[in-house]
Amino acid sequence: MPKLNRRTFLASAAAAGAVRTLPLTLSRAPSRRVLTLVYDKSLGMMRAVDRIVR
């Protein structure tokens, strides 16, 4: 597993936020994206978890 630091964590959180703003294709059914922050003990820091809810 790659070692995460604060800079890479913020970059991945920004990328997850950017994915939410991209337009959806018309062929996909409408869904919601839920972004949750959880504490990861192995990393020792907060981690973003992105779920798709239909």
C-alpha positions in Angstrom: 0.0 0.0 0.0 1.4 3.4 -0.9 2.3 5.7 1.9 -0.1 8.6 2.2 0.8 12.0 3.5 -1.3 15.1 3.9 -0.6 16.3 0.4 -1.7 13.1 -1.3 -4.7 12.8 0.9 -5.9 16.3 0.0 -5.2 15.5 -3.7 -7.3 12.4 -3.5 -10.1 14.2 -1.7 -10.1 16.9 -4.4 -10.2 14.3 -7.1 -13.2 12.7 -5.4 -14.9 16.0 -5.3 -14.2 16.7 -8.9 -15.8 13.4 -9.9 -19.0 14.5 -8.3 -19.2 17.7 -10.4 -18.7 15.9 -13.8 -21.8 15.6 -15.9 -23.6 12.2 -15.8 -24.2 10.4 -19.0 -27.8 9.9 -20.0 -27.5 6.1 -20.2 -26.9 5.7 -16.5 -29.7 5.7 -14.0 -29.7 8.7 -11.6 -27.8 8.1 -8.5 -26.3 10.0 -5.5 -22.7 10.0 -4.5 -22.1 10.0 -0.7 -18.7 11.1 0.4 -17.9 10.1 4.0 -14.7 10.7 6.0 -13.6 7.8 8.2 -10.6 7.4 10.5 -8.2 4.7 9.3 -6.2 3.3 12.1 -3.6 1.7 9.8 -2.9 5.1 8.1 -3.4 7.1 11.3 -5.4 9.7 9.6 -8.8 10.4 8.1 -9.7 8.8 4.7 -12.4 9.7 2.2 -14.9 6.9 1.2 -17.1 7.6 -1.8 -20.3 5.5 -2.1 -22.9 5.4 -4.9 -26.5 5.2 -3.7 -29.3 4.5 -6.1 
